[in-house]
Each structure stands twice: as C-alpha cells, then as structure tokens.
C-alpha cells in the first residue's frame, strides 16, 4: 500500500513476492532439516547439497525476475531482505529476554 501511494504499485507486488519467497525458503529449509535428521544415517553432505540447490534456485529466480521486470523487480530483493530481518529479530528477542532474566 505504501508503494501504491508513491505510484510504484508493482514495486510493492515484488516486495510481497520477495517476502513469500523468503517464507517458502524457510519452510523448505525446515522440511529438509526434518527429513535429513529423521533419516537413519543423517548426512551433513545431504544437508549442504540441499541448501546449496535451494539457494541457487532462489537466487536465480530472484535475479531473473529483477532483470525481466526492471526497475520494479528489484523489490523482490527488498522483500527477501525484509524477511531475513524479521526472522533474525524473531530469533534474537526471546534470547535477549532470556539473558536478562538470568542476570
């Protein structure tokens, strides 16, 4: 909505798409970790290959969208970055609260 007020509605659409891609990456990461650790013989190599393949596809798709839909397509990277910031804050805040309670 904020980008619509700036007459850049497509930028907002691509920021939202970046948020969705970030969420999809997080879900796929979770499912991959669960699948690999539930295996009889968990392998760090399988986890590394799974992560590399997922990130390669995500990066390639993001770059392709950004190039094909210039200048608004850059919003997909803003959405991905925003998702990462939100994930870090969600992880750090409970830890900081726990450290304060221990002190």
trRosetta pair geometry for C-beta under 8 A, 3 or more apart (Angstrom, degrees):
i j d omega theta_ij theta_ji phi_ij phi_ji
1 4 5.4 -49 -153 28 36 117
1 5 6.9 39 151 -20 64 98
1 12 7.0 135 -9 -144 24 156
2 5 5.9 -51 -159 29 36 111
2 6 7.0 22 147 -7 63 107
2 12 6.9 154 58 -96 66 120
3 6 5.5 -60 -153 45 42 108
3 8 4.5 -82 -178 87 95 90
3 9 6.1 143 111 -102 96 26
3 10 8.0 -107 135 56 133 34
3 11 4.5 -146 -161 78 145 102
3 12 3.5 -169 47 -49 128 99
3 15 7.0 158 -27 8 145 133
3 75 7.7 13 -99 -113 163 142
4 7 7.6 37 -176 -81 35 23
4 8 7.5 -116 -77 62 23 48
4 9 4.6 43 -101 -95 76 87
4 12 6.1 -38 -37 1 77 153
6 11 7.8 -37 80 50 119 137
8 11 4.0 5 149 13 109 126
8 12 6.9 125 109 -18 77 84
8 72 6.5 175 -171 -109 92 105
9 12 5.7 -53 -161 33 41 113
9 13 6.7 44 145 -21 69 101
10 13 5.2 -47 -149 32 42 116
10 14 6.4 36 154 -15 69 103
10 69 7.3 -143 163 171 128 119
10 72 4.0 31 107 166 108 166
10 75 7.6 177 127 11 64 146
11 14 5.9 -58 -151 40 31 106
11 15 6.4 36 149 -22 65 104
11 72 4.5 -120 -72 -144 65 90
11 74 7.8 -14 -130 63 93 79
11 75 4.4 156 -165 -65 63 137
12 15 5.5 -48 -144 34 34 113
12 16 6.4 36 154 -18 64 103
12 75 7.0 -98 -49 -159 12 155
13 16 5.7 -56 -155 37 30 112
13 17 6.4 33 147 -21 64 105
13 72 7.7 36 52 155 95 127
13 75 7.4 92 68 93 52 150
14 17 5.1 -45 -143 34 39 116
14 18 6.5 46 153 -22 64 98
14 65 7.1 163 -136 147 110 122
14 69 6.9 178 -84 104 136 140
14 72 5.6 151 0 145 138 85
14 73 5.6 -169 -125 -129 155 35
14 74 7.4 86 119 61 146 33
14 75 3.3 110 89 74 107 113
14 76 4.7 -75 177 -49 96 72
14 78 7.8 79 111 43 93 102
14 79 6.8 -148 135 -14 57 128
15 18 5.6 -51 -154 33 33 114
15 19 6.7 36 147 -19 63 101
15 75 4.2 -79 -50 177 70 106
15 76 7.4 -135 -84 -78 28 28
15 78 5.1 -41 -112 89 94 111
15 79 4.2 153 -168 -65 46 97
15 82 7.1 40 -170 13 99 144
16 19 5.5 -50 -151 33 36 114
16 20 6.5 36 150 -18 66 103
16 79 6.3 -101 -2 -111 7 140
17 20 5.6 -52 -149 36 35 112
17 21 6.3 36 151 -19 66 104
17 65 7.3 -139 121 175 146 161
17 75 7.5 86 43 106 98 100
17 76 5.4 -42 90 -108 107 91
17 79 6.2 146 70 44 52 168
18 21 5.6 -50 -144 37 33 112
18 22 6.4 37 153 -21 64 103
18 62 7.3 67 -111 -124 89 112
18 75 6.5 -145 -12 134 126 65
18 76 4.2 153 -69 -164 99 45
18 77 6.4 -109 -116 -11 143 9
18 78 6.1 139 49 70 164 54
18 79 1.9 136 71 70 108 110
18 80 4.4 -95 -172 -29 104 66
18 81 7.6 -8 157 16 139 63
18 82 7.1 92 108 35 118 101
18 83 6.8 -152 136 -11 82 117
19 22 5.7 -53 -151 34 31 113
19 23 6.5 30 152 -17 64 105
19 79 4.4 -96 -30 -170 65 104
19 80 7.8 -142 -68 -67 33 34
19 82 6.4 -39 -85 83 93 113
19 83 5.2 155 -129 -66 57 108
20 23 5.7 -54 -149 38 33 111
20 24 6.2 35 152 -20 66 106
20 79 7.6 -7 17 158 63 139
21 24 5.5 -52 -143 37 32 113
21 25 6.3 36 154 -21 64 104
21 58 6.2 133 175 -147 113 100
21 61 7.3 -172 -127 97 137 126
21 62 6.8 141 144 -76 169 103
21 76 7.0 41 14 -168 144 98
21 79 7.0 93 36 108 100 118
21 80 6.1 -38 84 -85 113 95
21 83 7.8 -151 76 0 68 160
22 25 5.7 -52 -149 34 30 112
22 26 6.5 31 152 -19 63 104
22 79 6.7 -152 -10 137 117 82
22 80 5.1 158 -65 -129 106 56
22 82 7.8 -143 -7 74 162 68
22 83 2.9 103 118 101 166 167
22 84 6.6 -123 -140 -43 132 66
22 87 7.6 -142 166 -28 119 126
23 26 5.6 -54 -150 35 33 112
23 27 6.4 30 153 -17 66 105
23 83 6.6 -124 -43 -139 65 136
24 27 5.8 -55 -147 38 32 110
24 28 6.2 28 156 -15 66 108
25 28 5.8 -56 -143 41 29 108
25 29 6.2 35 154 -24 64 106
25 54 6.5 128 -138 157 83 116
25 55 7.7 67 -143 -89 125 63
25 58 5.6 31 -88 -96 122 153
26 29 5.6 -53 -148 34 29 114
26 30 6.5 31 153 -20 63 104
26 83 7.8 -139 -28 164 123 121
26 87 6.8 -165 -94 -101 137 139
27 30 5.7 -53 -149 34 32 112
27 31 6.3 27 155 -15 66 106
28 31 5.8 -53 -143 40 32 109
28 32 6.1 35 155 -22 65 108
28 54 5.7 170 118 -134 133 138
29 32 5.8 -58 -148 37 28 112
29 33 6.3 26 156 -18 64 107
29 51 7.2 47 -119 -106 93 85
29 54 7.0 173 -73 112 74 166
30 33 5.9 -57 -149 36 28 109
30 34 6.3 25 155 -17 64 108
31 34 5.8 -55 -146 38 31 111
31 35 6.1 30 156 -19 65 109
32 35 5.8 -56 -144 38 28 110
32 36 6.2 20 160 -13 65 110
32 47 7.1 126 142 -129 107 67
32 50 4.6 161 -163 153 138 145
32 51 7.4 165 114 -63 155 66
32 54 7.3 -105 -37 -39 156 146
33 36 6.1 -60 -142 41 27 104
33 37 6.0 14 164 -8 66 114
33 47 7.0 50 -104 -127 65 111
34 37 6.3 -63 -138 44 23 101
34 38 6.0 20 162 -18 62 115
35 38 6.1 -62 -144 38 22 108
35 39 7.0 39 151 -41 58 95
36 39 5.8 -38 -162 3 35 118
36 42 5.5 84 150 -140 79 86
36 43 6.7 -101 -163 47 108 67
36 46 5.3 174 -125 102 121 120
36 47 5.2 148 134 -73 172 88
36 50 7.0 -133 -52 2 135 153
37 42 5.1 16 -116 -104 44 136
39 42 5.5 138 62 -80 98 55
39 43 7.4 -31 79 0 146 84
39 46 7.9 32 15 64 159 163
42 46 7.8 -126 -171 49 54 123
42 47 7.8 25 178 -37 93 117
43 46 4.1 84 79 3 109 104
43 47 6.8 -177 97 -6 61 82
44 47 5.5 -56 -152 39 37 113
44 48 6.1 38 151 -20 70 107
45 48 5.7 -53 -145 37 31 111
45 49 6.2 28 157 -16 65 107
46 49 5.9 -56 -144 40 29 108
46 50 6.1 32 156 -21 64 109
47 50 5.7 -54 -145 37 28 113
47 51 6.3 27 156 -17 63 108
48 51 5.8 -56 -147 38 29 110
48 52 6.2 28 156 -18 65 109
49 52 5.7 -54 -142 38 31 111
49 53 6.2 29 159 -18 65 107
50 53 6.0 -56 -146 37 26 108
50 54 6.3 23 157 -16 63 111
51 54 5.9 -59 -145 39 28 109
51 55 6.1 19 161 -12 65 112
52 55 6.1 -61 -143 42 26 105
52 56 6.1 30 157 -23 64 109
53 56 5.7 -55 -145 35 28 113
53 57 6.4 25 158 -15 63 107
54 57 6.0 -58 -151 37 28 108
54 58 6.2 25 154 -16 65 111
55 58 5.5 -53 -139 41 33 112
55 59 5.9 32 161 -18 67 108
56 59 6.0 -56 -143 39 25 108
56 60 6.1 24 158 -17 62 111
57 60 5.8 -57 -144 39 27 110
57 61 6.2 25 159 -17 64 109
58 61 6.0 -57 -146 38 26 109
58 62 6.2 24 157 -18 63 110
59 62 5.7 -58 -146 38 29 111
59 63 6.2 26 158 -16 66 107
60 63 5.9 -56 -145 38 28 108
60 64 6.2 29 157 -20 64 109
61 64 5.7 -56 -146 37 29 113
61 65 6.3 27 157 -17 65 106
62 65 5.9 -55 -146 37 29 108
62 66 6.2 28 156 -19 64 110
62 76 5.1 -172 -144 126 85 127
62 77 6.4 103 174 -74 124 74
62 80 6.6 -5 -117 -36 148 147
63 66 5.7 -56 -145 39 30 112
63 67 6.2 25 158 -16 66 108
64 67 6.0 -59 -146 38 27 106
64 68 6.0 13 163 -10 65 115
65 68 6.1 -63 -138 44 25 103
65 69 5.9 -18 176 19 65 117
65 73 5.1 -174 138 -158 71 114
65 76 5.2 73 96 -26 131 161
66 69 7.0 -76 -131 54 16 83
66 70 7.1 51 161 -77 56 72
66 73 4.1 164 -126 127 35 108
66 74 5.3 70 -143 -86 105 48
66 76 5.8 -121 -65 43 88 117
66 77 6.5 29 -86 -25 138 106
67 70 6.5 -15 -160 -43 29 103
67 73 6.9 -84 17 97 21 154
68 73 6.5 124 64 -83 60 161
69 72 5.8 -63 143 71 99 86
69 73 3.4 126 76 -62 92 114
70 73 5.7 -56 -69 27 37 112
70 74 7.4 49 -123 -31 64 91
71 74 6.4 -25 176 2 61 113
72 75 5.8 -16 173 -5 65 118
73 76 6.0 -17 178 -1 64 110
74 77 5.8 -43 -175 29 61 111
74 78 6.9 64 132 -18 74 100
75 78 5.1 -50 -151 36 48 116
75 79 6.2 51 151 -22 73 100
76 79 5.7 -50 -151 34 33 114
76 80 6.6 34 150 -18 63 104
77 80 5.6 -49 -146 37 36 112
77 81 6.2 35 154 -18 66 106
78 81 5.8 -56 -146 39 30 110
78 82 6.1 32 154 -21 65 108
79 82 5.6 -53 -143 37 29 112
79 83 6.4 34 155 -22 63 104
80 83 5.7 -53 -151 33 30 113
80 84 6.6 30 152 -18 63 104
81 84 5.7 -54 -152 35 34 111
81 85 6.5 36 151 -20 66 103
82 85 5.7 -51 -149 33 34 113
82 86 6.5 33 153 -18 65 105
83 86 5.8 -56 -150 37 31 111
83 87 6.3 31 153 -19 66 107
84 87 5.6 -54 -146 37 32 112
84 88 6.3 32 155 -19 66 105
85 88 5.9 -56 -149 36 30 109
85 89 6.3 28 154 -17 65 107
86 89 5.8 -56 -147 38 30 110
86 90 6.3 32 154 -20 64 107
87 90 5.7 -55 -147 36 30 112
87 91 6.5 25 155 -16 63 108
88 91 5.8 -61 -151 39 31 109
88 92 5.9 21 158 -16 69 114
89 92 5.9 -59 -133 41 29 105
89 93 6.0 33 170 -28 67 108
90 93 6.7 -44 -134 25 20 109
90 94 7.8 12 168 -5 50 104
91 94 7.3 -74 -170 37 26 98
91 95 6.8 15 150 -11 63 118
92 95 5.6 -69 -154 42 37 112
92 96 6.0 35 156 -22 75 107
93 96 5.9 -54 -145 35 30 109
93 97 6.5 29 156 -17 63 106
94 97 5.6 -54 -147 38 34 113
94 98 6.3 37 153 -21 66 106
95 98 5.6 -54 -149 36 32 113
95 99 6.5 32 153 -19 65 104
96 99 5.7 -53 -148 36 33 111
96 100 6.4 34 153 -20 65 104
97 100 5.8 -54 -149 34 32 111
97 101 6.6 30 154 -19 64 105
98 101 5.8 -55 -149 34 32 110
98 102 6.6 32 153 -20 64 106
99 102 5.7 -55 -151 33 34 113
99 103 6.7 37 153 -26 65 104
100 103 5.8 -52 -152 26 34 114
